[in-house]
């Protein structure tokens, strides 16, 4: 499994709008081949958020890059945030 980790930074006031935008794009993400799930983490004091999407393979993650770039920009815009970084990582442990 692979993960795309997006870090955004905005004001704490914009986090609700960003989360709503994420919830609205989840159906589109579910339609992407190889999409597994999404996890969103927020620091409500600083306005920082992490969005982590999980993919069945590196190929599926890479194939979704163009669509992900568009969706990422719309989420950042909705909350008045900046995309600080986007990382592509392999999941080496997923203990639940």
C-alpha positions, 0 to 999 in steps of 0.5 A: 500500500502507498500513501500521498501525504498533503500538508496544508497551512491556513488559519484556524478559521478556515479548517471547517471550510477545508474539511467540508471541501474534502468531504465533498470530493471524497466521492470523486476520490472513491471512483479513482482506481486503486483508492483505499481510504482517506484520513484527515488530521487537523491542528485547530490551534495552528490551522495546519492539516494533513490529508493522507490518501491510501492507494493499493499500489504505487502505480494507482497513486501515481495514476491519480496524480493529475486529478489529485492536484486539482482536488487538492487545489480546490480544498486549499482554496476553500479554506484559504490555505496553502499547500506546504508539501505533498509526499509519496510514501510506502506504507510499511506498517498498518496496525489497527 
